[in-house]
Amino acid sequence: MNYILFDGSVRDQLLPFTFTRPVADIRIGILTIREKWELLLGFTTTTVTEDYLSEKWPMVELEKNILINASFIPSENLANLVKGLSENQALFYEDEPIAFFSEEDQEIDFDTFEIIQYTHDDVLRMEHTWDIFSKNHEAIERDFEWLTKDRTSQPIPENTVAFHPERIFIEEGAQLPLCSLNAKDGPIYIGKDAEIMEGAMIRGPFALCEHATVKMGAKIYTGTTIGPHCKVGGEVSNSVIFGYSNKGHDGFLGNSVLGEWCNIGADTNTSNLKNNYAEVRLWDYETERFAPTGLQFCGLMMGDHSKCGINTMFNTGTVIGVSANIFGSGFPRNFIPSFSWGGSGGTTTYKTQKAFETAEIVMARRKMEFTEEEAKILEHVFEETKKYRRE
């Protein structure tokens, strides 16, 4: 069977992260959503996404296909039902399609399908940006179970303090001397060739992905994922960092999500709770206004390739687009458009030529190339978000 992941109806609610990737390639838990589906299905997948992203993430359609809504995070039960779909069958959760069978070039009319309602209580769906951190606890638990099943962890070093070691899994090549791991409230996963430096204190559920680093004396609280090749220090709570991003120094990051190739300057702090304890409102790209989240705790949403200088202060519920560069004293606005340059005193347009020069240098440090394909995607984002900027 050929499996195809599609963005679904919530793609715009997951901006700025879906400016530069399909919904399927958002990281929540230990793995991306795509990696979870491929693990449980036993097959690779392709993607139906925005036209400007489809050169990097092409769709492969065969004679028989099952299309899967990537906003649904799989359980083993859900994956088994998806694998069992046959001609003219669709699996729905309430009014939303989870998956459906499609023949090549078939026009989809769900009125002609046999609709199977998914009624199990294990639905985990990502509908808003803040779901990435607020549902990360459960996502780590699920991924941990799948990734460690019938496997043996590398031994915990004798000089590392470990509470509930049966819920700690260490992959080959990981280094973690003289640190503290507390898995009382959830599992701790340490990826291949990752490093936790001396004096760091970790509380699970927690995921440190391959080749990532937690720096000396860091304090990492529950529900946090540090993606591949990231470097993180200071204090982090219930946050998800997708990959290749750095928060290398002291400062607080809480109830936040960082995309790829971000950099947080030393002593930067994010507020995750309003002074009056009121519900946090967050910029909504669909309505182009601030919308309620239903959350009391919500910090920073930062798109790919964005950076901030030392001692930056972010207000509760700040949204930063793609490839923004923020610096200076005071609190910047709660919504900073993509390709903005500046801070609390105002911003100008961060020209693509300069932004691309930086991206090329940053990626080369990780022995990766800033390709023409990447440049085309960012050019599209630049044009699409022009209406938000003061030129």
N, C-alpha and C positions, 0 to 999 in steps of 0.2 A: 504494500500500500504506500501511496505517496502522501505525505503529510505537509500541509501548508498552513503557516500561522498568519493570521490577519489582524490588523490593528483594532478593528471594531469601533464602536461608537464613542469611546472615551479618549481617543488619541489626543484631542485638543485639551482635555482636562489634565493631561500629563505633560504638557509643555511647561518649562522649556526643555525637558529631557528628551522629548520626542521630536524636537527640531532636528536632532542629529542622529537619531536611531529609530528603528521600529519599536513598538511597544514590547515585542518579544525579547529585545536585548537590554531591557532594564534589569538591573541586579536588585534582587530582594532576597534576603536569606544569605546563603552561601553562593548559590548559583544564579545565573540569569534565568529568566522565564523560559527562554529557548532551551537552555541546558537542562532544565528540569523536565520539560516535555520530551526531549530527545533521550534522556536517561530512562524515563518510564515507558516510552514507546518502543525503544530499541532501534530507532531510525533517526537519520538526519532530517532536517526540515528546511524548507525555503519560506519565502515571505511575500505577502501582499501588503504593500505599504505605499506611501506617497511617491509620486512619479520621480521626484528629484532624489529620492533615496534608493530607487530600485536598481540603479547601476551598481551600487555597492552591495545591495541585498536583493538579488534578482529572484523572481518567482519561477519555479519549474512546475509546469502542469503536465501530467501524464494522462493516460486513458481513464484511470480511476484515481480519485483523490479524496482525502478527508481534510476539510478546512477547519481550523481551530482558532477560536477567539483568544488572542494572546493576553487579554486582560484577566483571564481565569488562570489561577495558579493551580497546577494539577495536584491531586491526591492519587494514590494508587487505584482507588475505586473509580475515580473519574476517568483516569487514563484507560482503564480496562473497558469502560463503557464506550469511550471514543473509539478504541480499537475494534469494537464489535459492531460499529455502524455499517449498514449496508445500503443498497440503492434506495434513494428517495426517503432516507431517514435523517432526522435532525434531532440533536439533543439540545434542549432549552433549559435555562434557569429563569423561572418566571417568564418575562417577555423578551429575554435576551438569548440569542443563539450562542451556545457554547461550542458546538461543532456540527458539521453536516457533511454528508456524502455528496460528491459532485463528480459527474463525468466530464470529460474534456469538452470545453465550449458550451456546457449546459447553462441555460438561463435559470437562475434560481428564483423560484416562487414558492415560498414556504406554505402557501395555501394548498399546494399539491403534495406536500411532504407528510409523512407520518411523523408527528411530533412526539418525542419522548421527553417528559418532564423530569428534570433532575431534582430529587427531593431529599437527598442526603444532607446531613448537617455539617459536612466538611468543606463547604464552599469557602474559598479564600480568593477574593477578587480585588484587583487594583483599579480603582475608579478615579482617584485623585492623587496628586503628588504626595500629599501627606500620608496616604496609605503606605507608601514605601517604607517610612520609618514606623508608623503606628502598628503595622502588621508584620514587622520584621521579626519580632520575637517568635511568632508561630512559624514563619517561613524558615528561620534558622533551625528550629526543632525538626521540621519535616526533612530538610536537606541533610541534617546531621544523621538522621535515622537511615536515609537511603545511602549516603556516602560511606557510612561506617559498618553497614550490615555485613556480618560474617567476615569482618576484617579485624586485624590486631593493630592497635596503636603502637607507635614508637614509644619507648619508655620515657616516663617523666624524669627529668634530671634530679639527682638526689638533693641538690641545693635549691630546688624550686619548691615552694610551698603550694600544695594542691589540696583543695577541699572537694570531696566527691570525685575522686580521680576516675571512677568508672564512667563519668560523663564528659571526660576530656579525651580528645583524639588528636594525635600529633602525626602529621605526615612525614615522610622521609626527608631528611635534610634540614628540618626545622631546628632552630636554635633558641633556647629559652632559659638562660642561666639566671638564678637569683631573682626570680620574679614570683608573683603571687597569682594563683588561678583559683577562683571560687566558682564552682559549677552548681552551687546550691539551688539557684533559681532557674537554671537552664544550662544546656551543654556548651562546651567550648571547643571550637574546631580551629586547629593551627595548620595551615596549608603547607604544601611542599616548599622547602627552601625559604620559609618565612622566618622572621626573627623577632623575638620579644627581648628587649635589652634589660639590663639589670635594674631592679627597683620598680619595674612597672607592675601595676595592680589591675587585674582583669576580673570582671564579674560577668558570668554568662546569663542568658545566652549571648554568645559572642562568636564572630567568625573573622579570622585573619586569613586572607586568601594567599595564594602562592606568590612568593618573592616580595611580600609586603613586610613592613617593619613598624614595630611599636617602639618608640624611643625611650630612653632612660627616664624613670620616674613618672611615666604617664599614668593617668587614672582613667580607666575605660569602664563605663557602666553598662548595664544590661541593654540588650536589644541593639547592639552596634555591630555593623559589618564594615570591615576595612578591605576593600577590593584589591585585586592583583597589583603589585608593583607600587603600592602607596606607601608613604612614610607619614606616621602620625605621632604627635607628642601632645603634652598638655592634658586637658580634661575633655573627654568626649562622652556624651550620654545619648543613648537611643538614636543613633544617627547611621546613615548609610553613605559610604563613599564608593562610587562605582569602580574606579580603577585608575591607575597612573596619575593620581592626584596627591598633593602634599599638604599636610597641616603639621609641619615639623617642629613647632615650638609651643611654648606655653600659651594659654588662652583657652576659652571655653567654646565648645561646639555642642549644642544640644537640640534634640528633636529636629534634625536637619538632614538634608540630602545634598551631596555634592556629585556632580557629573565627573567626566574624565578630563584629565589635563588641567585641573584647577590647582591654584596655589593660594594658601591662606597665610598672610604675613604674620610675623611674630607678634604675640600678645594681642591678636585679634580676638574679639569676643562677640558672641551672638546672644541676644536676649531671646529666651524661649518662653517668657511669662510676662504679661503686661503688668504694669504697676498696680492697676486696679483689679487684677485677676479676671478681667473680662475675656469673653470668647475672642479668639484671634481671627481676624479677617485677612485673606490672602488674595493677591492679584489673580484674576481669572481671565485667561486669554480668550475664552469664548464670549464672555459678556463685556470684556474690556473695562471692568471695574473691580473693586474689591468685594469679595464674597465671603460669607461666614463659613468657617471650617467645622464648627461644632467642637473645637478643641480649646483647652485652656493652655496647653503647651505646644508651641510650634515656633521653630527658629528660622533657618535660612534654607532657601531653595536656590541652588547655584548651577546654571547650565555649563556645558562643556567649554573648556578653554578660557574660563573666566578667572580673574586673579584679584587679590586685594593686597594693599600695602600694610606695613607694620601698624599696630595699634588701631586698626579699623574697628569701628563699633557699629554693629548691625542691630536695628530695631527688631522687635518681635514680629515674626511673619514677614520677612523680606524675601522678595523674589528677584533674582538676577538672571538675565538672559544669557545667551551664548557670547563668548569672546568679549566680555566687558572687563575693564581695568579700573578698579576703584581704589582711591587713596585719599589721604588728607584727614584733617581733624573733623570732629562733629559726626552726627549720624546722617548717612546718606538716605535718600528716599526709600520707601518700602517697596517700590518697584523700579528697577533699573533695567532699561531695555538692552537688548543685545547690541553689541558693538558700541557701547558707551565708554567714554574716557573722562574720569573726574571723580567728584565726591559730593560732599554736602553743599558745597558752594555752586554746584551745577555741573553738567556734563556736556561734552561735545562728542562728535562722531569719531569713533576709533576706526580709522580708514583700514580697509582690508589689506592693503599692501603692508602696513606696519603690523597688523594682527597676524598675518601669515608669516612674516619674518620671525616673529616671536614663536609661533606654533612650530615652525621648522626647527628652531634651536632647541625648544623644549623637548620635542619628540626625538631629536637626534641624541639627546642625553640618555634616552632609554633604548638607543639603537633601533629606532623606528623612523620611517620616512613619512614626511608630510606630503601626501600624494596629490596629484591633480584631481583625483576623484574626491578627496577630502576638501580641497579648495572649492570645487564646484558646489558641494553641499553647503559650505559656509557662505559662499557667494549668494546662494539662494536664500539662506537665512537672513543675510544682510539686507537683501531687497525686500523680503517678506516683512521684516520688522522695521522698515524705514519709517513707517507712520508713527511709531512710538517715540522716535528720537527728535531732538531739536537740532536740526542741521546747522 
